[in-house]
Amino acid sequence: MHRAIELNPHHQTWYHIPFFYEAYRQGQDEAALAAALRINIPGFFWTHQMLAAVYAQRGMADAAAASVKTLRELYPGFSIQTMADVHRIWNFEEDVIDRMAEGLHKAGLPEVTN
């Protein structure tokens, strides 16, 4: 992705998604937040899932709750189980899924669809 950005400085903002996950997986929450904020796709529910988790991990409860609210508006019924199921489809490592679940739990996202 670094090379793709180098080749096209006017790249799509979703190019930052892998940077988010790599930083988040390593517990580098400041870098993960910076990457998530660069995605800048307001109607893309995954952006709000990423933001909710990393805001919560950083202790930013109000921002995490706002991201959960937006996430649930964009994807009614989204839950921690939804996140885990989809991440497994995409072959994410269990440690990433577990850390994401931890962050989303702290953010107040329901465990299962209610």
VMD Tcl script that draws the C-alpha trace (Angstrom):
set ca {
  {0.00 0.00 0.00}
  {2.88 2.35 0.68}
  {4.06 1.83 -2.88}
  {0.55 2.33 -4.26}
  {0.28 5.63 -2.39}
  {3.71 6.63 -3.62}
  {2.66 5.93 -7.19}
  {-0.63 7.80 -6.83}
  {-0.62 10.61 -4.27}
  {-4.33 11.12 -5.07}
  {-5.18 7.58 -3.98}
  {-8.49 6.47 -2.55}
  {-8.77 7.01 1.18}
  {-9.63 3.34 1.77}
  {-5.96 2.58 1.08}
  {-5.44 3.39 4.79}
  {-7.54 0.45 5.98}
  {-4.60 -2.01 6.08}
  {-2.54 0.58 7.98}
  {-5.32 0.81 10.56}
  {-5.47 -2.96 11.08}
  {-1.70 -3.39 11.25}
  {-1.33 -0.65 13.87}
  {-4.41 -1.78 15.80}
  {-3.20 -5.39 15.85}
  {0.08 -4.25 17.37}
  {-1.61 -2.08 20.01}
  {-0.37 1.11 18.38}
  {-3.66 2.88 18.95}
  {-2.46 6.38 18.12}
  {-1.25 5.22 14.69}
  {-4.43 3.18 14.22}
  {-6.57 6.23 14.98}
  {-4.56 8.37 12.56}
  {-5.06 5.76 9.82}
  {-8.79 5.43 10.53}
  {-9.28 9.18 10.38}
  {-7.56 9.27 6.99}
  {-10.10 6.81 5.54}
  {-12.72 9.59 5.46}
  {-15.66 7.66 4.05}
  {-18.52 8.88 6.29}
  {-21.19 6.48 4.99}
  {-18.91 3.41 5.14}
  {-19.95 1.55 8.28}
  {-16.57 -0.18 8.61}
  {-14.93 3.21 9.21}
  {-17.18 3.75 12.21}
  {-16.47 0.24 13.48}
  {-12.74 0.97 13.34}
  {-13.17 4.37 14.98}
  {-15.41 3.02 17.76}
  {-12.88 0.34 18.68}
  {-9.81 2.54 18.64}
  {-11.50 5.47 20.40}
  {-12.55 3.08 23.16}
  {-9.06 1.58 23.43}
  {-7.70 5.12 23.86}
  {-10.25 5.93 26.58}
  {-12.19 8.37 24.40}
  {-15.61 7.19 25.55}
  {-17.73 9.98 24.04}
  {-16.13 9.63 20.60}
  {-16.45 5.83 20.81}
  {-20.14 6.07 21.71}
  {-20.75 8.50 18.85}
  {-19.06 6.10 16.43}
  {-21.17 3.20 17.71}
  {-24.31 5.31 17.24}
  {-23.36 6.13 13.64}
  {-22.34 2.53 12.98}
  {-25.71 1.26 14.19}
  {-27.54 3.88 12.10}
  {-25.66 2.77 9.00}
  {-25.94 -0.96 9.81}
  {-28.85 -1.64 12.17}
  {-28.21 -4.76 14.18}
  {-24.43 -4.64 13.80}
  {-22.87 -6.38 16.79}
  {-19.56 -7.73 17.99}
  {-20.64 -11.11 16.64}
  {-21.30 -9.53 13.21}
  {-17.81 -8.05 13.22}
  {-16.23 -11.36 14.22}
  {-18.15 -13.37 11.63}
  {-17.22 -11.04 8.77}
  {-13.59 -10.72 9.84}
  {-13.34 -14.53 9.90}
  {-14.74 -14.69 6.35}
  {-11.86 -12.40 5.34}
  {-9.35 -14.63 7.23}
  {-8.37 -12.09 9.87}
  {-6.23 -13.53 12.62}
  {-8.05 -14.33 15.85}
  {-5.87 -11.92 17.85}
  {-7.08 -9.05 15.63}
  {-10.70 -10.16 16.02}
  {-10.28 -10.49 19.78}
  {-8.73 -7.04 20.13}
  {-11.43 -5.53 17.91}
  {-14.10 -7.25 20.03}
  {-12.47 -5.86 23.17}
  {-12.50 -2.32 21.78}
  {-16.08 -2.58 20.53}
  {-17.19 -3.98 23.90}
  {-15.58 -0.99 25.64}
  {-17.34 1.28 23.12}
  {-20.71 -0.17 24.09}
  {-21.52 -2.20 20.99}
  {-23.85 -5.13 21.79}
  {-22.32 -8.61 21.78}
  {-25.07 -10.00 19.54}
  {-27.76 -8.52 17.34}
  {-30.67 -7.34 19.40}
}
mol new
graphics top color blue
foreach p $ca { graphics top sphere $p radius 0.5 }
foreach p [lrange $ca 0 end-1] q [lrange $ca 1 end] { graphics top cylinder $p $q radius 0.2 }
display resetview
